[in-house]
Amino acid sequence: MGGIPHLFNTFILFLLTISSFCFGRHKHFHSRVPIIDLNGAEELIGTIREDEHLVNVSPQLRILHGTGPICRYELNWADDSLTEPIPFEVKILDASEGLAQIRRLNIPSSSFTPLDCAHRSDYLLRLEAVKCGDEPPAKSEITKLKIIVQDVNDHSPEFDAPWYSFDVDEGREAPFEIARLLATDLDCGHPYGKICRYELTNTLSDNPFHIDDRGVLSAIRPLNRSQAQSHILTVIAEDCGMRRSKSVLVTVNIRPKCVDSINSITAKIPINFVQGDTPKYLLPDAEINICDNLNEKCQIKTDLKILSEHSTSLNKELFNECGMEEGLIELLSEESNWPIFRNKTKKEESSEEEDNEDEEEDLNEINEKVNEDKNTLFDGKRSIDIVESRLPQAIPERFSLLFSMKANPGTEEQQRLKQNILCESDANGLNRHHFSVYLRHCKLELLLRREPEDASAEFRAAEWRWNDERICDGNWHSYGLLFNDLDNVQLVIDGKVFNSTQRNPEILDDWPLHQVKDKKTRLVVGACWHGRQKQMVQHFNGHLASMRIWINRVQSFEAVNCVHGKHEGLLINGKNIQSSSLHLQAQSPTEMEHLLRSVQFNIDQLFSGNTRISPSTNPGKRKIEISGTLKCPNNLNKPLTPTYSIIDVSKGQFHPQLIITGKHIVFADRQSMRNGAALLPDVKITVTEGNADKSSFHKLSWCRVHMRPARDMDLELFSSPTLLLEKLELQFVHDKQGFVLRGAEHPSAYAEVLEHIRYFNLRPESFPHRSYTLQANFFY
């Protein structure tokens, strides 16, 4: 056992001796192969920026002294499976020491990929030094070389979409996230390849949007669709190297807040009626929007109501068709263009001379304002003075007065005052009212005082007061006062006779007027003239239209009903209810949609015998209100938001239409084209109005045949019927574009000429087909 330690010590001494011999040598080698100097490292590490050409190698590339000289270094992929070219080369600076630089290849080639850390962040290579002069060449051992590509900020951030569009609900409680935008950067790693912030670039300080550094776009306030239906934002992204992207557009659309309502109703429904027209559909696209997913679980009721915005009285052109007696005197009509009388204050009278020109301009402005509206507005200051030539006599005890009126209740003070619709009073010296129709306390009142020379001195009826809720309901109504005598006075409202009772109307008696020397009176619409004060008083406040009077004639109820009655109404399922309102019920909103889409607007036709005369309507606007209620499970009743639209009715006229018919394709062989082929063998030209042929009442002014393309005038010719042209006094002119017929003649004559015009082609094989059009123009 004592000998073992001795042997061990001897062995250790031997190793130390050998080690001292090996590492105690000077670094001068005379090796047959070069040795790359790693200076104690395991591999060479190189770095290069994407935009540089020289690789910074650590430790510096060289060989151990005395193992050279070096002719070249060889670079190969560490991974033998890679076949792409290596984008680096080694340039020797000192062959004896093997000092060299690694450079980026400058040879442009499609086979080389530019340095880009996003494509390849490092290159793992094998490096060998090749000694000069030996055959075969002596090579060093393989040394690992790793070249790291360092990023430069050469890429801007890019969004993942060219634009964005998002929908958000109106009124949603804020703040809330709308969406997250995503931008990326082709640069690799931090900082250049990372997005550090997003920014809204086109918003003001009070804008309702915000975007954070993660790209989350949010609304910081509830959005109001009435302020803007959509918002267009511009957003940029910025990488951590502060390079910015191009801006991207972001559209934020605001969805209407879900409201239980009837939708897809156009704001204006144009309706043009002509003779013989069928009813028109009002709501062909109606939709019912129900929130809370209750759509098919609820019953629904819907009301349609036409709120009249026009005078319903017919135009006077239709009075004969309604059987009205002659003798009509217009007091206020759609065509009225009479001067408006306006009261002057004392201040105005004192400065009348100075302001005369301004006053005239004001009156002109008033006239224009009033006359531009067929429904004449009386605002409590204006009136119309009926000149004596229009009504030369006082209103007698037998007459018919028709007018249309729209009035509101007004205040209690306004109700206590007389508001004269039509008033006949003393022209000079006195304030006596001979005749007047006026409103007071929302009653329609009629005053007729007997004239002294024609009346007995007895107490007789002189004033009638009708009370009806329609008088001040704010809607248009038509009124007729049929005065047969003092004991037979009838009121007709909207074509229906007022249902009189013992107390309605109130009838007051009075004595006849007393005798005076000056019997001259003054008739005024919209106020009353007081001759003593020389001023207009008791002005009407509302709308008046279509005021007509017949002196010494009383119209029949049937005629008044024809003129003033409801000739238009709503139609559903083919049943005209002659009413301005409809009440519909359905078991589901879908069923109600079908009902609403079937609602029609109808206007009656007037007849003379068995012939339709004209639609019985006045042009104008009718406001329609559509409302409804849902009856849902659990006794939940939900009102539908009312929807309004305007029915714009116009009375159309048939305009003449020129109709050209005939063959669209005319077949002709080569021989017939050489001999002359008919261009328009079966042409017919007619002028129609509606369904009626009115050709005999109209003449054409010209007719043109236009060739496409232009004809070759050496090869393509026309022949015309010369004698027929002379007889009809029509001109025939041709050019390379075709030919023209000119002259005033009936369509049938033009058609006869066109049928006789021949087309010749001297080289038909060059024209397999020929295109031409026929145009014509006629006199109205």
Secondary structure as UniProt FT lines:
FT   TURN            2..3
FT   HELIX           4..23
FT   TURN            39..40
FT   STRAND          44..49
FT   TURN            50..51
FT   STRAND          54..58
FT   TURN            65..66
FT   STRAND          70..77
FT   TURN            80..81
FT   STRAND          88..94
FT   TURN            95..98
FT   STRAND          99..104
FT   TURN            110..111
FT   TURN            117..119
FT   STRAND          122..131
FT   STRAND          143..150
FT   STRAND          158..159
FT   STRAND          163..169
FT   TURN            170..171
FT   STRAND          176..180
FT   STRAND          183..184
FT   TURN            190..193
FT   STRAND          195..200
FT   TURN            205..206
FT   STRAND          209..211
FT   TURN            213..214
FT   STRAND          216..219
FT   TURN            225..227
FT   STRAND          230..239
FT   TURN            240..241
FT   STRAND          248..255
FT   STRAND          261..263
FT   STRAND          268..273
FT   TURN            275..276
FT   STRAND          280..281
FT   TURN            284..285
FT   STRAND          287..289
FT   TURN            292..293
FT   HELIX           295..297
FT   STRAND          299..308
FT   HELIX           316..318
FT   TURN            319..323
FT   STRAND          328..332
FT   TURN            334..335
FT   STRAND          340..342
FT   HELIX           346..350
FT   TURN            351..355
FT   HELIX           356..371
FT   STRAND          376..379
FT   STRAND          382..386
FT   TURN            388..390
FT   STRAND          399..406
FT   HELIX           412..416
FT   STRAND          419..426
FT   STRAND          433..440
FT   TURN            441..442
FT   STRAND          443..448
FT   HELIX           452..454
FT   STRAND          460..467
FT   TURN            469..472
FT   STRAND          477..485
FT   TURN            486..487
FT   STRAND          488..493
FT   TURN            494..495
FT   STRAND          496..497
FT   STRAND          506..510
FT   STRAND          521..525
FT   STRAND          528..530
FT   TURN            531..534
FT   STRAND          535..537
FT   STRAND          541..551
FT   HELIX           557..564
FT   STRAND          568..572
FT   TURN            573..574
FT   STRAND          575..576
FT   STRAND          581..586
FT   HELIX           589..597
FT   STRAND          600..603
FT   STRAND          605..608
FT   TURN            609..610
FT   STRAND          611..615
FT   STRAND          620..632
FT   TURN            633..635
FT   STRAND          636..651
FT   STRAND          657..661
FT   HELIX           670..675
FT   STRAND          677..678
FT   TURN            681..682
FT   STRAND          684..689
FT   TURN            690..691
FT   STRAND          692..693
FT   HELIX           695..697
FT   STRAND          700..708
FT   TURN            713..715
FT   STRAND          716..719
FT   HELIX           722..728
FT   STRAND          731..735
FT   TURN            736..737
FT   STRAND          738..745
FT   HELIX           747..756
FT   STRAND          758..761
FT   HELIX           764..766
FT   STRAND          771..778
//
